[in-house]
Amino acid sequence: MNAASLGDASLSASDYPTALTHYTTALLTHPRSPTYYIKRSTAFSRLKPTPNLSSALHDAEIAVVLARERGKRELIVSAQMRRGIVLFLMGRYVDAGFLFGRVEEMIGLKDGNGEEDKGERLRSAMSGSGGNKGVEAELRIWSAKVKGKVGAMEAVGEVEVNEVPEGIKVPGEGDLKAQLEVLKGGKVDVGAGGEGKEKKVEEKAEKKAEAKDEASQQQVKSQPAVEKVRHEWYQSTEAVVVTLYVKGVPKDKVDVELKEDLVSLQFPLPSGAEYDFTLDPLFAPINPSASKVSVMSTKIEILLRKQSAAQKWSALESTSTDPKLSDRQTVLNTTIPTTTTTTAPGPAYPTSSRHGAKDWDKLASSLTAKKPKEKTKKTKTEGEGEGEDEADSDAESVNSDYGAADPVDGFFKKLYANADPDTRRAMMKSYVESQGTSLSTNWDEVSQGPVKREELWGTNT
């Protein structure tokens, strides 16, 4: 396995210092590769506990220069996207928004006047260059984040970056060897390629960012503890559904990021505090384009579409003992031993019951189980009554209860049949008026007025 592949494996495993070493080694062989600089920039920006954003920005700018040398639009788009993301992480929202706007023009989302360029998109589709869908989805997410940040700012400054970075020197072999020695020594600050003036500018920006972070930490310490948001989850064969129980969250204030191995939501709480809900990495890969987030009046629902429909999740996030995301498909294709000693407990399903979450799997099993037949006093002769026994068995199955072919459908019909008049009225009124999006058994609540239809909202609209 070459150095670049080792770097990709380390990046996927969140081992960012090792990824930096491998990508720098790869650059010694291919010193003018935009792709390696883009990936090294990603590793710099994800370092924990403190990202090295100045080095991440410098690598992204080098990638832009080298991509333009090659004249490949896909590489230029990737490099500018990385540059914009790093600027956003540095708090330079106006600069990030400027670059995201340029990327929108390059992939045909908008023309030079900021309007949607339908002609360019049609030409791209007819030419077969339809590989921008992933970039387009990611670009929409980051552009929305920029609009939210800029809209909340009291004063918006001017753009301080150019589309093409100026004064960028591509590191030579000697510079890369020096950087590799620094990284192997356990340090992750490789500088900006030995350029004195630019290094001073980066140091100044870094000190400014550190001062801002320190001020933010002091502000956080002085604030009361942020309230927690209760969440529950359940899964089907095709998807995993996570429910956050929080009321009154504005739909346009929810920042959503859905990736194959990550889910991240940021939104304001009714108290005014910002809340972050992040699952990283997820237990198994998802299909981001088929997943969505729905903001309702009393909750936020996250629907995660599984890439592997047959896979059962035992948790929302993976642990150090779980298979890596890249290895899970292989794990799914292996033979599972039949001598299993333990069984993972089923997921808890959301419920409004005062007694906690119900185990719907257990309930469905009890509904589908056949009732034991009573022994008859009358002895039948051999071969007599076999047809009657078979008919009785069918009548006793859950499929015959109230004419329902579905156990869950039968369960709700039983619930309605055995309910008191107020409960029946509540169920009918809430289901009909909400157009099938709500079902309540509380007549005191439902009788107050019309039951509104729950509006769904997602990122993949």
C-alpha positions as CSV (number, residue, x, y, z in Angstrom):
1,M,0.0,0.0,0.0
2,N,1.5,3.4,-1.0
3,A,1.8,6.5,1.2
4,A,-1.4,8.1,-0.2
5,S,-3.5,5.0,0.5
6,L,-2.1,4.8,4.0
7,G,-3.0,8.4,4.5
8,D,-6.6,7.8,3.3
9,A,-6.9,4.9,5.7
10,S,-5.6,7.0,8.6
11,L,-8.0,9.8,7.7
12,S,-10.9,7.5,7.7
13,A,-9.9,6.1,11.1
14,S,-9.6,9.7,12.5
15,D,-5.9,9.2,13.1
16,Y,-5.0,12.7,11.7
17,P,-1.3,13.0,12.9
18,T,-0.5,9.7,11.1
19,A,-2.5,10.9,8.0
20,L,-0.4,14.1,7.9
21,T,2.8,12.0,7.9
22,H,1.6,9.7,5.0
23,Y,0.3,12.6,2.9
24,T,3.6,14.5,3.3
25,T,5.5,11.4,2.3
26,A,3.3,11.1,-0.8
27,L,4.0,14.7,-1.7
28,L,7.7,13.9,-1.8
29,T,7.0,11.6,-4.7
30,H,4.4,13.9,-6.3
31,P,5.2,17.4,-5.0
32,R,2.6,19.2,-7.3
33,S,-0.4,17.0,-6.6
34,P,-3.5,19.2,-5.7
35,T,-5.3,16.1,-4.3
36,Y,-2.7,15.4,-1.7
37,Y,-2.7,19.0,-0.5
38,I,-6.5,19.0,-0.3
39,K,-6.4,15.8,1.8
40,R,-3.6,17.1,4.0
41,S,-5.6,20.3,4.6
42,T,-8.5,18.2,5.7
43,A,-6.3,16.4,8.2
44,F,-4.9,19.7,9.6
45,S,-8.4,21.1,10.1
46,R,-9.6,18.0,12.0
47,L,-6.7,17.7,14.5
48,K,-7.8,17.2,18.0
49,P,-8.1,18.8,20.5
50,T,-6.9,21.9,18.5
51,P,-7.1,22.1,14.7
52,N,-4.2,23.7,12.9
53,L,-6.3,26.0,10.7
54,S,-3.4,28.2,9.5
55,S,-1.6,25.2,7.9
56,A,-5.0,23.8,6.6
57,L,-5.7,27.1,4.9
58,H,-2.1,27.3,3.4
59,D,-2.4,23.7,2.0
60,A,-5.8,24.6,0.5
61,E,-4.4,27.7,-1.2
62,I,-1.5,25.7,-2.6
63,A,-4.1,23.2,-3.9
64,V,-6.0,26.0,-5.7
65,V,-2.8,27.2,-7.4
66,L,-1.8,23.7,-8.5
67,A,-5.3,22.8,-9.7
68,R,-5.5,25.9,-11.9
69,E,-2.1,24.9,-13.4
70,R,-3.7,21.7,-14.5
71,G,-6.8,23.4,-15.7
72,K,-9.2,20.7,-14.3
73,R,-12.5,22.2,-13.1
74,E,-13.2,19.3,-10.7
75,L,-9.8,19.8,-8.9
76,I,-10.4,23.6,-8.8
77,V,-13.9,23.1,-7.3
78,S,-12.5,20.7,-4.6
79,A,-9.7,23.0,-3.7
80,Q,-11.9,26.1,-3.4
81,M,-14.4,24.2,-1.4
82,R,-11.7,23.1,1.1
83,R,-10.4,26.7,1.2
84,G,-13.9,28.0,1.9
85,I,-14.6,25.5,4.7
86,V,-11.3,26.3,6.5
87,L,-12.1,30.0,6.3
88,F,-15.5,29.3,7.8
89,L,-13.9,27.3,10.6
90,M,-11.6,30.3,11.2
91,G,-14.7,32.6,11.6
92,R,-14.1,34.4,8.3
93,Y,-17.7,33.9,7.1
94,V,-17.7,36.7,4.5
95,D,-14.6,35.3,2.8
96,A,-16.0,31.8,2.9
97,G,-19.3,33.0,1.4
98,F,-17.4,34.6,-1.4
99,L,-15.6,31.4,-2.3
100,F,-18.7,29.3,-2.0
101,G,-20.4,31.7,-4.5
102,R,-17.5,31.2,-7.0
103,V,-17.9,27.4,-6.6
104,E,-21.6,27.8,-7.4
105,E,-20.8,29.5,-10.6
106,M,-18.2,26.9,-11.5
107,I,-20.6,23.9,-11.2
108,G,-23.4,25.8,-12.9
109,L,-25.7,26.5,-9.9
110,K,-25.5,30.3,-10.5
111,D,-24.3,32.6,-13.2
112,G,-22.1,35.7,-12.7
113,N,-25.1,37.7,-11.5
114,G,-26.0,35.3,-8.7
115,E,-29.0,33.8,-10.6
116,E,-29.4,30.1,-11.3
117,D,-27.6,29.2,-14.5
118,K,-29.9,26.6,-16.0
119,G,-28.1,26.6,-19.4
120,E,-24.8,25.7,-17.8
121,R,-26.4,22.9,-15.8
122,L,-28.1,21.6,-19.0
123,R,-24.8,21.6,-20.9
124,S,-23.1,19.8,-18.0
125,A,-25.8,17.1,-18.0
126,M,-25.6,16.6,-21.8
127,S,-21.9,16.4,-21.7
128,G,-22.0,13.6,-19.1
129,S,-20.2,15.6,-16.4
130,G,-22.8,14.9,-13.7
131,G,-20.3,14.2,-10.9
132,N,-21.1,17.5,-9.1
133,K,-24.1,16.2,-7.1
134,G,-22.0,15.4,-4.1
135,V,-20.3,18.7,-4.2
136,E,-23.7,20.4,-4.8
137,A,-25.2,18.9,-1.7
138,E,-22.2,19.8,0.5
139,L,-22.1,23.3,-1.0
140,R,-25.8,23.9,-0.1
141,I,-25.1,23.0,3.5
142,W,-22.1,25.3,3.9
143,S,-23.8,28.2,2.0
144,A,-26.7,27.9,4.4
145,K,-24.3,28.0,7.4
146,V,-22.6,31.1,6.0
147,K,-26.0,32.8,5.5
148,G,-27.0,32.0,9.1
149,K,-23.7,33.3,10.5
150,V,-23.6,36.5,8.4
151,G,-27.3,37.2,9.1
152,A,-26.6,37.1,12.8
153,M,-23.6,39.6,12.6
154,E,-24.2,43.2,13.5
155,A,-21.6,44.4,11.0
156,V,-20.5,42.6,7.9
157,G,-17.0,43.3,6.6
158,E,-15.6,43.3,3.1
159,V,-14.2,40.3,1.3
160,E,-10.5,40.0,2.1
161,V,-9.5,37.1,-0.2
162,N,-9.1,36.8,-4.0
163,E,-10.4,33.9,-6.1
164,V,-6.7,33.1,-6.9
165,P,-4.5,33.2,-3.8
166,E,-1.6,35.6,-4.2
167,G,2.0,35.2,-3.1
168,I,1.8,31.4,-2.7
169,K,5.0,29.4,-3.0
170,V,4.7,25.7,-3.6
171,P,7.1,23.9,-1.2
172,G,10.1,22.2,-2.8
173,E,11.7,18.8,-1.9
174,G,13.8,20.4,0.8
175,D,10.8,22.1,2.4
176,L,8.7,18.9,2.3
177,K,11.5,16.8,3.9
178,A,11.8,19.4,6.7
179,Q,8.1,19.2,7.2
180,L,8.2,15.4,7.3
181,E,10.9,15.5,10.0
182,V,8.8,17.9,12.1
183,L,5.7,15.6,11.8
184,K,7.7,12.5,12.6
185,G,8.9,14.3,15.7
186,G,5.4,14.5,17.0
187,K,4.7,18.1,16.1
188,V,1.8,19.0,13.8
189,D,2.8,22.7,13.0
190,V,4.8,22.5,9.8
191,G,4.7,26.2,9.1
192,A,3.8,27.8,5.8
193,G,6.7,26.6,3.7
194,G,9.4,28.9,5.0
195,E,7.9,32.2,3.7
196,G,8.6,34.8,6.4
197,K,6.0,37.4,5.5
198,E,3.2,34.9,5.1
199,K,4.2,33.1,8.3
200,K,3.9,36.3,10.2
201,V,0.4,36.9,8.8
202,E,-0.7,33.4,9.7
203,E,0.8,33.8,13.2
204,K,-1.1,37.0,13.7
205,A,-4.3,35.4,12.5
206,E,-3.7,32.4,14.7
207,K,-3.2,34.7,17.8
208,K,-6.4,36.5,16.9
209,A,-8.3,33.2,16.7
210,E,-6.8,32.1,20.0
211,A,-7.9,35.3,21.7
212,K,-11.3,34.9,20.2
213,D,-11.5,31.3,21.4
214,E,-10.4,32.3,24.9
215,A,-13.0,35.0,25.0
216,S,-15.7,32.5,23.9
217,Q,-14.6,30.0,26.6
218,Q,-14.9,32.7,29.2
219,Q,-18.3,33.6,28.0
220,V,-19.4,29.9,28.1
221,K,-18.1,29.6,31.6
222,S,-20.1,32.6,32.7
223,Q,-23.3,31.2,31.1
224,P,-25.6,28.7,32.9
225,A,-25.3,25.0,31.8
226,V,-27.1,24.3,28.6
227,E,-30.2,22.2,29.0
228,K,-30.2,18.8,27.5
229,V,-32.6,17.6,24.8
230,R,-34.0,14.1,25.3
231,H,-33.7,11.8,22.3
232,E,-34.8,8.3,21.4
233,W,-34.3,6.1,18.3
234,Y,-35.6,3.0,16.6
235,Q,-34.8,1.2,13.4
236,S,-36.5,-0.8,10.6
237,T,-34.9,-2.9,8.0
238,E,-34.4,0.1,5.7
239,A,-33.7,3.1,8.1
240,V,-32.9,4.4,11.5
241,V,-35.1,7.1,13.0
242,V,-33.8,9.5,15.7
243,T,-36.3,11.8,17.5
244,L,-35.2,14.9,19.4
245,Y,-37.9,16.1,21.8
246,V,-37.7,19.9,21.6
247,K,-40.5,22.3,21.0
248,G,-40.7,25.5,18.9
249,V,-37.5,25.3,16.9
250,P,-37.7,27.5,13.8
251,K,-37.2,25.5,10.6
252,D,-34.9,28.1,9.0
253,K,-32.6,28.1,12.1
254,V,-31.6,24.4,11.9
255,D,-28.2,23.8,10.4
256,V,-28.0,20.2,9.1
257,E,-25.0,18.2,7.8
258,L,-25.6,14.7,6.6
259,K,-22.6,12.6,5.4
260,E,-22.1,8.9,4.9
261,D,-20.5,8.5,8.4
262,L,-21.7,11.7,10.2
263,V,-24.9,13.5,11.3
264,S,-24.7,17.0,12.8
265,L,-27.5,19.4,13.8
266,Q,-27.2,22.8,15.3
267,F,-30.3,24.8,16.4
268,P,-31.4,27.4,19.0
269,L,-33.3,26.2,22.1
270,P,-36.3,28.1,23.4
271,S,-34.0,29.4,26.1
272,G,-31.9,31.1,23.4
273,A,-28.9,28.8,23.8
274,E,-27.4,27.0,20.8
275,Y,-27.6,23.2,20.9
276,D,-25.4,20.8,18.9
277,F,-26.4,17.2,18.2
278,T,-23.7,15.3,16.5
279,L,-23.2,11.5,15.7
280,D,-19.6,10.9,14.5
281,P,-18.9,8.4,13.3
282,L,-22.2,6.6,12.8
283,F,-22.5,2.9,13.6
284,A,-22.8,2.1,9.9
285,P,-22.8,4.0,6.6
286,I,-26.0,5.8,5.5
287,N,-27.2,7.2,2.2
288,P,-27.2,11.0,2.7
289,S,-29.2,11.8,-0.4
290,A,-32.1,9.5,0.8
291,S,-31.9,10.7,4.4
292,K,-33.7,13.8,5.7
293,V,-34.4,15.9,8.8
294,S,-38.0,16.9,9.6
295,V,-38.7,19.8,11.9
296,M,-42.1,19.6,13.6
297,S,-43.8,21.8,16.3
298,T,-42.9,19.4,19.2
299,K,-39.9,17.5,17.9
300,I,-37.2,17.0,15.3
301,E,-37.1,13.7,13.5
302,I,-33.9,12.5,11.7
303,L,-34.5,9.7,9.1
304,L,-31.2,7.9,8.2
305,R,-31.5,5.6,5.2
306,K,-29.2,2.6,5.7
307,Q,-26.8,1.7,2.9
308,S,-27.0,-1.9,3.9
309,A,-30.7,-2.7,4.5
310,A,-30.1,-6.0,6.2
311,Q,-27.7,-4.6,8.8
312,K,-29.0,-4.2,12.4
313,W,-27.6,-1.3,14.4
314,S,-26.8,-2.0,18.1
315,A,-26.0,1.7,18.7
316,L,-26.1,5.1,16.9
317,E,-22.4,5.6,17.0
318,S,-19.6,3.2,16.5
319,T,-17.0,2.5,19.2
320,S,-13.4,1.5,19.1
321,T,-14.4,-2.1,19.1
322,D,-16.8,-1.8,16.1
323,P,-15.7,-2.6,12.6
324,K,-14.4,0.4,10.6
325,L,-16.9,2.0,8.2
326,S,-14.8,0.8,5.2
327,D,-14.8,-2.8,6.5
328,R,-18.4,-3.2,7.4
329,Q,-19.6,-4.3,4.0
330,T,-17.1,-7.2,4.2
331,V,-18.3,-8.0,7.7
332,L,-21.9,-8.2,6.4
333,N,-20.9,-10.7,3.7
334,T,-19.2,-13.1,6.1
335,T,-21.0,-16.2,7.6
336,I,-22.5,-15.5,11.1
337,P,-21.8,-18.4,13.5
338,T,-24.9,-20.2,14.7
339,T,-23.7,-20.8,18.2
340,T,-24.5,-17.3,19.4
341,T,-24.5,-17.0,23.2
342,T,-26.0,-13.5,23.6
343,T,-28.6,-11.4,21.7
344,A,-28.4,-7.7,21.5
345,P,-31.5,-6.0,23.0
346,G,-33.9,-4.5,20.6
347,P,-34.0,-0.7,20.2
348,A,-36.4,1.3,22.4
349,Y,-39.2,2.9,20.3
350,P,-40.5,6.4,20.9
351,T,-43.7,6.6,22.9
352,S,-45.7,9.1,24.8
353,S,-46.5,6.6,27.6
354,R,-45.8,7.6,31.2
355,H,-44.2,4.3,31.9
356,G,-41.4,4.7,29.3
357,A,-40.7,3.3,25.9
358,K,-42.6,0.2,24.7
359,D,-41.0,-2.8,23.1
360,W,-43.0,-3.0,19.9
361,D,-41.1,-6.0,18.7
362,K,-42.3,-8.0,21.8
363,L,-45.8,-6.6,21.3
364,A,-46.0,-7.7,17.7
365,S,-44.7,-11.2,18.7
366,S,-47.5,-11.5,21.2
367,L,-50.1,-10.4,18.7
368,T,-48.9,-12.9,16.1
369,A,-48.6,-15.8,18.6
370,K,-51.4,-18.3,18.3
371,K,-53.7,-18.8,21.3
372,P,-53.6,-22.3,22.8
373,K,-56.6,-24.4,21.9
374,E,-58.7,-25.9,24.7
375,K,-59.0,-29.6,24.8
376,T,-62.4,-30.9,23.8
377,K,-64.2,-33.4,25.8
378,K,-65.4,-35.1,22.7
379,T,-62.9,-37.6,21.2
380,K,-62.6,-37.5,17.5
381,T,-62.0,-40.5,15.3
382,E,-58.9,-40.7,13.2
383,G,-59.2,-38.5,10.1
384,E,-62.4,-36.8,11.4
385,G,-62.5,-33.0,11.8
386,E,-59.1,-32.2,10.3
387,G,-60.6,-29.4,8.2
388,E,-62.3,-27.9,11.3
389,D,-59.0,-27.8,13.2
390,E,-57.3,-26.0,10.3
391,A,-60.2,-23.4,10.2
392,D,-60.1,-22.9,13.9
393,S,-56.3,-22.3,13.7
394,D,-56.8,-19.6,11.1
395,A,-59.6,-18.0,13.1
396,E,-57.3,-17.8,16.1
397,S,-54.4,-16.1,14.3
398,V,-53.9,-12.4,14.6
399,N,-54.6,-12.1,10.8
400,S,-58.3,-12.7,11.5
401,D,-58.7,-10.1,14.3
402,Y,-61.0,-7.4,13.0
403,G,-60.2,-8.4,9.4
404,A,-56.6,-7.1,9.6
405,A,-53.8,-8.7,7.6
406,D,-51.2,-6.6,9.5
407,P,-50.5,-7.3,13.2
408,V,-50.0,-3.6,14.0
409,D,-53.1,-2.7,12.0
410,G,-55.0,-5.3,14.0
411,F,-53.6,-3.9,17.2
412,F,-54.9,-0.3,16.5
413,K,-58.3,-1.7,15.5
414,K,-58.5,-3.6,18.8
415,L,-57.5,-0.4,20.6
416,Y,-60.3,1.6,18.9
417,A,-62.8,-1.2,19.4
418,N,-62.1,-1.5,23.2
419,A,-61.8,2.3,23.8
420,D,-64.4,4.5,25.5
421,P,-66.4,7.1,23.4
422,D,-64.1,10.0,24.2
423,T,-61.0,8.1,23.1
424,R,-62.6,7.0,19.9
425,R,-63.6,10.6,19.1
426,A,-60.1,11.8,19.8
427,M,-58.5,9.1,17.6
428,M,-60.9,9.8,14.6
429,K,-60.7,13.7,14.9
430,S,-56.9,13.8,15.2
431,Y,-56.2,11.3,12.4
432,V,-58.7,12.9,9.9
433,E,-57.9,16.6,10.6
434,S,-54.1,16.0,10.6
435,Q,-54.4,14.1,7.3
436,G,-52.9,11.0,8.8
437,T,-49.9,12.7,10.4
438,S,-51.1,12.6,14.0
439,L,-53.0,10.1,16.2
440,S,-54.1,11.1,19.7
441,T,-56.3,9.4,22.4
442,N,-56.6,12.5,24.6
443,W,-60.0,14.0,23.9
444,D,-59.4,16.9,26.4
445,E,-56.5,18.0,24.2
446,V,-58.0,17.3,20.8
447,S,-61.3,19.0,21.6
448,Q,-59.6,22.4,22.0
449,G,-59.5,23.0,18.3
450,P,-58.5,21.7,14.9
451,V,-55.5,19.3,14.8
452,K,-52.9,20.8,12.5
453,R,-51.1,18.7,9.9
454,E,-47.5,18.2,10.8
455,E,-45.4,19.8,8.1
456,L,-42.2,17.8,7.1
457,W,-39.0,19.5,6.2
458,G,-35.7,18.0,5.1
459,T,-32.3,18.7,3.6
460,N,-33.0,16.8,0.4
461,T,-35.8,19.0,-0.9
